[in-house]
Amino acid sequence: MKVLVTGGAGRLGRSVATVLHRAGHHAVSVDRFDHPDPAVEDVRLDLLDEDAVVDAFARLQPDAAVHLAAIAVPFSAPELQILTTNTRLAQVVVDAALRAGARKVLAAGSPTVLGYGAPGGWTPQYLPLDEEHPTAPWNAYALSKSVVEGVVAMHARTATDAVLGSFRPCFVVSPEEWAGAPTQQGHTIAERLRDPALAAVSLFNYVDARDAGEFVLRWLDVADASVSGECFFVGAADALAVLPTAQAVAQALPSAAGAAENLPGTAAAFSCAKAERLLGWRPRRGWRTELQDAPDLVPAPAPTLAGGERS
Ligand SMILES: NC(=O)c1ccc[n+]([C@@H]2O[C@H](COP(=O)([O-])OP(=O)(O)OC[C@H]3O[C@@H](n4cnc5c(N)ncnc54)[C@H](O)[C@@H]3O)[C@@H](O)[C@H]2O)c1
């Protein structure tokens, strides 16, 4: 399948394009920058230029498109710029992909649509959070992501021969970030674990970028008309916290302490049950298996007893 990945040179897009390429798809990164792997085809384009996008997509004749390009960090640009850029990118890309003949189109939303971190306070109605939970965006980034999901749902209502979907990747951790590179927020993953206040605002959500790539692969492989227009949370199975999740959430957000009692052990505060139920995807990686060079945070595996039994 020829798959255009907008934002294919970015933190998430790099892994998505690599996973698709390794699975045998023809992944084409459409971005202002190149994908680091020369084996992935690059098309350099300003995706805000609608005519250029329509022309390029018509020439490329994609089977599918995965739309990730965006201003991806809240408050990293003026609010109006974030709102207009992200919403324009979504409409231009989804429309051009369908006009060029793509039969599968998936776009990235964000868990921030829920409204966590709002200056006036925010309390989840229940935990774990799922796709049915009401949204309450409180900044231009979160609102733009709400609109991205709406753009997808709108086209899903009218496209008779294409399947569309959106997903909400949790805080994306790329392979180099497990090795100590700074994350989207500037600090390292080890720092985020040592200072719970850093991850508390988003209820300790995260996802390995390769797991998110595998979600995209799975969606492209199995999504059909029965799930067109649906949105999926895509996160790790556990929380990015050293403490048991209920304890970590109760400390960070006392108003959610009661709801957090539903979270067993290290379980994530975000449920990916819908993606597992409808698509058969589940995350495979977590910080305890991936984080490097932080022995104080990641306990050594239990010693193996003679005869191969574990205590
Ligand atoms: N990183 C996260 O934790 C996270 C969490 C939730 C949702 N998301 C969403 O996932 C997507 C990818 O996020 P990311 O972290 O990889 O972001 P990123 O900033 O690392 O990558 C975005 C890519 O889009 C490209 N791009 C942006 N505007 C463009 C334009 N006009 N023309 C061409 N290319 C353009 C950039 O060059 C960049 O390579 C975004 O839609 C983001 O909102 C990310």
The ligand as an ORCA input file, in Angstrom:
! r2SCAN-3c Opt
* xyz 0 1
  N       4.256     14.183     20.489
  C       3.202     13.958     21.277
  O       3.351     13.649     22.459
  C       1.806     14.024     20.707
  C       0.722     13.731     21.549
  C      -0.572     13.813     21.028
  C      -0.763     14.161     19.710
  N       0.307     14.436     18.905
  C       0.057     14.804     17.528
  O       0.805     13.915     16.703
  C       1.268     14.613     15.548
  C       2.773     14.491     15.440
  O       3.368     15.053     16.589
  P       4.957     15.111     16.736
  O       5.266     15.122     18.176
  O       5.600     14.111     15.848
  O       5.242     16.575     16.178
  P       6.578     17.138     15.515
  O       6.563     18.610     15.699
  O       7.771     16.385     15.996
  O       6.373     16.786     13.989
  C       5.466     17.483     13.198
  C       6.003     17.446     11.784
  O       5.070     18.128     10.946
  C       5.789     18.893     10.022
  N       4.985     20.029      9.576
  C       4.305     20.905     10.359
  N       3.733     21.837      9.595
  C       4.020     21.531      8.309
  C       3.726     22.114      7.049
  N       3.007     23.238      6.962
  N       4.187     21.522      5.945
  C       4.939     20.398      6.013
  N       5.272     19.800      7.160
  C       4.817     20.370      8.288
  C       7.015     19.376     10.782
  O       8.069     19.730      9.891
  C       7.335     18.170     11.656
  O       8.293     17.312     11.040
  C       0.770     16.025     15.695
  O      -0.437     16.158     14.998
  C       0.538     16.179     17.186
  O      -0.411     17.179     17.464
  C       1.582     14.365     19.381
*
